[in-house]
Amino acid sequence: MTTTIKITELTNIGANLASSTVIPVVNMAGTPTTEKTVLGNIANVVLAGAGGNYVYAAKATTANTVLTNAQPNITSVGTLTSLTVTGNISSGNISTTNGVFTGNISGNTNGFEIGYLNIPQVAASNATLALTNAGKHFYSTTVGDLTLTVPLNASVAFATGTEISIVVQAAGNILVNAVSGVTLYMGGNATSGNRVVSTYGIATIIKVASDTWFINGTGVS
């Protein structure tokens, strides 16, 4: 004998829901019939309808790998802790007490581009200064003279405040030549012009305006 029970007469399970909880569902295919399934199946159907295939929400605390095609959809309005990220973080803020990053980091701090903790070395040669030389030092062990050319801002737009150093450990000189339209002042000298960093000399040039640079150091003439 089948007993008819109203839904309102069923015991309220409260918060004791698990993915294995059996619940009644009405199958509307053909003649409506009341059947059963587990809560986990219902959850997967709902989540799949939201735009993808998902495992039970309870598994969100399980360490795993997010597939490539899902990575752009990751957002957080709170705090992610003990997080290891492999790849690129294109925007947003990172606040960390003990952060270790490998690879290249680009960006600005207080409006200025992130620089180096040290002063990377560039093997000196006859060259026109490039953006990749900013914050580095040219090192020469060449017997003959070499020329470093300071370009127009219109050609190479160094940021104001850019510094580039020059070290000569050889019998040769490094000629620092400014192209037409670029003013190169010697520290302590109001007259601009091309300069020479001589044998065992060391110098630094700094950009102070669009096409204005200063140079100063030991062994500079």
C-alpha positions in Angstrom: 0.0 0.0 0.0 1.4 3.4 -1.0 1.1 6.1 1.6 0.7 9.7 0.3 2.8 12.2 2.2 2.8 15.9 1.6 6.2 17.6 1.2 5.4 19.9 4.1 5.1 16.8 6.3 8.6 15.6 5.6 11.3 16.1 8.2 13.5 19.2 7.7 17.1 18.1 7.2 18.4 21.6 8.1 22.0 22.2 7.2 23.0 18.5 7.3 23.4 18.3 3.5 26.0 16.2 1.8 26.6 15.4 -1.8 25.3 11.9 -1.1 22.0 13.2 0.4 19.1 11.6 -1.4 16.4 14.0 -2.5 13.1 13.5 -4.4 12.8 14.9 -7.9 9.9 15.0 -10.3 10.6 13.5 -13.7 8.5 15.5 -16.2 9.3 13.2 -19.2 5.9 11.7 -20.1 3.7 11.1 -17.1 5.2 13.1 -14.1 6.7 10.7 -11.6 8.5 11.3 -8.4 12.0 9.7 -8.4 15.2 10.2 -6.4 18.8 11.4 -7.0 21.6 12.7 -4.8 22.3 16.3 -4.1 25.7 16.1 -5.8 24.1 15.2 -9.2 21.7 18.2 -8.9 24.7 20.5 -8.1 26.7 19.4 -11.1 23.7 19.9 -13.4 23.2 23.5 -12.1 26.9 24.3 -12.4 27.3 22.8 -15.8 24.4 25.0 -17.0 26.3 28.0 -15.7 28.9 27.6 -18.3 31.2 24.6 -17.7 31.8 21.3 -16.1 32.5 21.5 -12.4 33.1 19.1 -9.5 31.3 19.3 -6.2 31.7 22.7 -4.5 33.2 20.8 -1.5 36.2 20.0 -3.6 37.1 23.6 -4.1 39.5 23.3 -1.1 41.4 20.5 -2.8 44.8 21.4 -4.4 44.6 20.9 -8.1 45.5 22.5 -11.5 43.2 25.0 -13.2 43.1 24.2 -16.9 44.4 26.8 -19.3 41.1 27.7 -20.8 39.6 28.4 -17.4 42.5 30.5 -16.0 41.2 33.9 -17.5 38.0 33.4 -15.4 39.8 33.3 -12.0 38.9 36.4 -9.9 39.2 37.1 -6.2 37.7 39.8 -4.0 39.4 38.5 -1.0 42.8 37.0 -0.1 44.5 34.1 -1.7 47.1 32.6 0.7 50.0 30.2 0.0 49.5 30.6 -3.7 51.9 29.4 -6.4 51.4 31.0 -9.8 53.2 29.8 -12.9 52.8 32.1 -15.9 51.9 35.8 -16.2 49.9 38.1 -13.8 48.8 40.9 -16.1 47.1 43.3 -13.7 46.0 43.8 -10.2 47.8 44.3 -6.9 50.1 41.8 -5.1 50.8 42.2 -1.4 53.2 39.7 0.1 55.4 39.4 3.2 57.8 36.9 1.7 57.3 36.9 -2.0 59.7 35.0 -4.3 59.4 35.6 -8.0 61.3 34.1 -10.8 61.5 35.3 -14.4 61.0 39.0 -15.4 58.9 41.5 -13.5 57.8 44.7 -15.2 55.8 47.6 -13.9 56.0 50.9 -12.1 56.4 51.9 -8.5 55.5 55.4 -7.4 55.2 56.3 -11.1 58.7 55.0 -12.0 59.7 51.9 -13.8 61.0 49.1 -11.6 64.8 48.9 -12.0 67.6 46.7 -10.8 69.1 45.9 -7.4 72.5 45.8 -9.1 73.9 47.5 -12.2 74.0 44.9 -15.0 77.0 44.8 -17.3 77.0 45.4 -21.1 80.1 44.6 -23.2 81.1 47.9 -24.7 81.1 48.3 -28.4 80.4 51.0 -31.0 76.7 51.5 -30.3 73.8 53.9 -30.1 72.2 53.8 -26.6 69.0 51.7 -26.5 66.2 51.4 -24.0 67.6 48.1 -22.9 70.7 49.8 -21.7 68.9 51.9 -19.0 70.2 51.3 -15.5 73.2 49.2 -16.8 76.9 49.9 -17.3 79.1 49.6 -20.3 82.4 47.8 -19.6 85.3 48.1 -22.0 88.5 46.1 -22.1 89.2 47.2 -25.7 92.6 48.6 -26.7 91.1 50.9 -29.4 88.5 53.6 -29.0 84.8 52.9 -28.9 81.9 55.3 -29.5 78.6 55.4 -27.6 76.1 57.6 -29.3 73.3 59.4 -27.3 70.2 59.5 -29.6 67.4 62.0 -29.8 64.4 61.5 -27.6 62.3 61.2 -30.8 64.4 58.1 -31.7 64.8 56.5 -28.3 62.5 57.8 -25.6 64.5 57.2 -22.4 62.5 58.2 -19.3 63.7 61.3 -17.6 66.0 60.2 -14.8 67.6 57.3 -16.8 71.2 56.6 -15.8 73.8 54.7 -17.7 77.3 54.1 -16.5 80.6 53.6 -18.3 83.7 51.8 -17.1 87.0 51.6 -19.1 89.5 49.0 -18.0 91.8 49.2 -21.1 94.2 51.4 -23.0 91.3 52.6 -25.2 88.8 55.3 -24.6 85.0 55.5 -24.9 83.8 58.5 -26.8 80.4 59.7 -25.7 78.9 61.5 -28.6 75.5 63.3 -28.6 73.7 63.5 -32.0 72.6 66.9 -33.3 69.8 68.2 -31.1 71.0 66.5 -27.9 72.7 68.6 -25.3 75.4 66.8 -23.2 76.7 68.8 -20.3 79.8 68.0 -18.2 79.1 68.2 -14.5 80.3 71.6 -13.3 80.6 72.9 -16.8 78.0 75.1 -18.6 79.4 74.2 -22.0 77.9 71.2 -23.8 79.7 68.9 -26.1 80.9 65.4 -26.8 83.0 63.8 -24.0 85.8 61.2 -23.6 86.0 58.6 -20.9 89.6 57.8 -20.9 91.8 54.8 -19.8 90.6 53.4 -16.4 87.9 56.1 -16.3 84.4 55.7 -14.9 81.4 57.9 -15.6 77.7 58.1 -15.4 75.3 59.9 -17.8 71.8 60.9 -16.7 68.9 62.2 -18.7 67.4 65.3 -17.1 65.0 66.6 -19.9 63.7 65.5 -23.3 67.1 65.9 -25.1 69.3 67.0 -22.2 71.9 64.8 -20.5 74.6 65.3 -17.9 77.9 63.3 -17.6 80.3 63.2 -14.7 83.0 60.9 -13.3 86.7 60.3 -13.1 88.8 60.4 -16.2 86.2 62.3 -18.2 87.2 65.2 -20.4 
